[in-house]
Amino acid sequence: LKAFCCGWEQSTRWRDPHRRDMVHARGAAIALLVVIAPTCAQPNCLDGDAAGCLADEESSLLALHRQQREAGSLGMQGVECPGSPGTFCDGNQCCPGTEANGYHTFPCPTADASFDGCEMSPSRPSGQVECPGSPGTFCEGNQCCPGTHSSDNKTFPCPTAEASFVGCEGGHEELVSALLGAMSREEKYRFIRGTGWKNGTYETLPGYYIGEAGLHEKFGIPSLNMEDNGQGFRTVAESIIGNVTSWPVTLAVASSWSESDTQRFGVALGQEFRIKGANGLLGPGVNVARVARCGRNAEYISGEEPYLGARLVVPYVIGVQSQKVLAVVKHYINNNQEDHRDTVDAIVDNRTEWEVYYPPFQAAVSAGVGVVMCSYNLVNGVHACGNPDTLLTDLKDKMGFEGWVQSDWWAVHSFVAEQGVDQEMPGDSTPSNDAWFTDANLDTLSDGKVDDMVGRMLRMMLRHGLFEPSNKTCQPLECNSSLYDADATSPEHDALNRELATKAIMLLKNEGGVLPLQPNVTLAVLGSACDAPQDVEAQLAQWDLGSYYNIGGSGRVIAYEPISIYAGLKTKCMQMGCTVVSGLTDNATEAVKVAAEADVAIICGATTSTEGHDRASLSVDQEDFMVSAASGLKAAGKPVVSLTITPGSIILPWIDDVQAVLSVFLAGKYTGTAFADTLFGDSNPSAKSPLTFPVQESDMVAPCPEDSCPYTEGLFVGWRALEGKPVTFPFGHGLSYTSFNYSMLGVAVGLEASSVTGCTGAAVCISARISNTGSVKGSEVAQLYMGFPENTGEPTKVLRGFVRVEDLEVGASADVAFPLYENDLRIYSEADAAWTLPNGHFNLYAAASSRDIRFDSAFAACNGQLTLDLDQPCMG
């Protein structure tokens, strides 16, 4: 009572973090505040005398009771429940919860002092919650609740039981049914639409996460606290910068092609979100890079290849959700450009959807992802957030998605609950965006539909442990400390951050073995991008402003005191005894002069990107300098190493004038350190590019300038469309300071294939031996490409496997297996709306990149049967 008298902000001291509700000396006190407001004006309530304030409560309650009797409002009805006009109670009954007390039921004012039958009963031990459907029955932890009609009379776990608890007659499904049976429509609506934004603005209320839903629920149900983004905890306030890790962007992590590293990344993300009070992570982004200039390509784990995204999204999702934080895979579907993203209409055939754009989402579904976020754009004339073909038929029916569909923020354009959207975000309107999931619209839905929508949420929350009590769980307005002040990073995360950034460095060219550098070298570090600043103030003032360390928009994690290339090399040379001279402007003439006294020249170029806009070009911001400096230095006989920092693919018109190229996608805090460790060989590069680096920008698909956007290239997206054409660096390319030999050990089909180690359940198995034939230890990503039979309309090659071989010693070999499952061999038939296995010869290519084929083989399919006999005729 004292807390409410003297201000809501003080109320946190009266809260039990394990229960998320109020603990009082008297259960009714807070709800009665509305009728004892005069007490709050007494001096002893304002000067810190809590005891005096609480003592006056008794007389206030008696006065209230007397006033009601005199007014005739008591009578046979009892007394009116505080905060619920027209609702009466008498004796040992419960009053409905109100906003003031977090919507928890509390004892009738005339109840016995010992009455313990409501959620806010004062004598009930902290930690207990009411069993849904059994008023007055409470439970805690791994206990069973009585069966109810909704649970088919089966006992079921207490809502706060561990996710793995199986000691009752029923399980999560019965608990979900009981919860739905006991929740009111109003309580369910609080899950179906978000809250927490200043109505009419694009600003969140203080202490609220970017996405909030399910506040003030009963039965121990936690609120959904969802925060951006898939590559780190979003730095929406200056106080957050530095207490979360500024990781490399997701595309950079994908460059390692490492499932184990991706899972470690996911676990670390989940841990930091959990510490910051969030239980929903708005990521990962998995859209395939159709448009090379797309402003959000840096956020997307797939690069240009659906198979790569499908492989990497699984460990990512598993890692995040292992920390009791739900992953939200996005942006479903065809959000392939940012320019006029709200109105662009992606016109895509079903075969292309299923073979190119759906696979990463399907893989996330198979991994048990909790939420799918629908996108801003239209798909075949209908907004993605409200498209029944993509949401109901394809996602929920054919893919079997059991979680819920959440709209992107203000991506709903009509009331589309029946079309497959389960939750509207953020739930509040702005002058240019209406909120559609209103009470009036939701009231038109059947009970069954509402229960399906909310049941999907409860089911995923229970399955992944969000109901389990934790001191990391908060509910606005209790979240200020977690959201703004909690330090979520750690020395372990800092070390992982540096490791991931270093593994993301791609060695794209190394002519004459100019790299790694010798310890006593004199380096000329040239160009402004070598010592790029980090303007935190400017980024905080403009939400879609990025830097050379992080992107802009909702995916931004502002790097705290990032290490520039120049700073990284200076530190390295202090350790190794090399010398650095510098010219940190973009004056090519001066750069050549500075480099005169150096052994090797390093030139730096960079660019960034943001949500909401596509890049203006595929050029780095310093392209003129890079071209002129590289040409001048070459003419001076100076070895030149090009370093680039980008959010995606670029063109390199200076490529013929440099001996070596290192590149990384926006790499966060340890950008300069990662480059320095790689330049001097402390780290042997092993990254492989998930994108193509084209010769010229016109070789790539550009953003559609008009709203109508036909995907005329069909299956030939990214690198697949460039087969047979010159490129600067192909998809899957990445060099090492050592060399690797590939040798084929065998190809097996059918039951024989499934018996090979590493190929259990496979229809085809390709075995290979990877040998380190160079002079230093190194890691290699061996890739498998497959060509479908002729006349199937498929690209020449598609990626169908990869294995990362870690830390192979000089002279050592590792045997690897590439399993091909039946789904890998099928194509989607538009006519049959089904997957089919074509007859004919399938070509296999073991490779170090999409264009560096080390050996090949083949098998054949005939009427569903696989064979290695390529001469056998196929009849039928």
VENWONOR-V497202 format. One record per helix or strand of 2 or more residues. SS is the DSSP state (2 for helix, 1 for strand). FROM is the first residue (numbers start at 1). LEN is the number of residues. If there is no record, write none. Layout:
BEGIN
ss=[SS;SS]
from=[FROM;FROM]
len=[LEN;LEN]
END
This chain:
BEGIN
ss=[2;2;1;1;2;2;2;2;2;1;1;1;2;1;1;1;1;1;2;2;1;1;2;2;2;1;2;2;1;1;2;2;1;1;1;2;1;1;2;2;2;2;1;2;1;2;2;2;1;2;1;2;1;2;1;2;1;2;1;2;1;1;2;1;1;1;1;2;1;1;1;1;1]
from=[2;8;15;21;31;37;43;50;75;79;88;94;99;106;129;138;144;156;172;185;211;224;238;250;259;280;297;306;326;345;350;359;371;378;382;388;404;423;439;447;480;491;506;511;522;528;536;565;579;588;600;623;639;655;660;668;693;697;708;718;727;740;750;764;778;798;813;822;826;834;840;852;865]
len=[4;7;2;2;5;4;4;21;3;2;2;2;3;2;2;2;2;2;11;8;3;4;3;5;17;2;3;16;7;3;8;8;4;2;2;11;4;2;4;17;6;13;5;3;5;4;6;12;5;10;7;13;8;3;6;12;2;3;3;5;3;10;5;9;10;11;8;4;4;4;10;11;3]
END
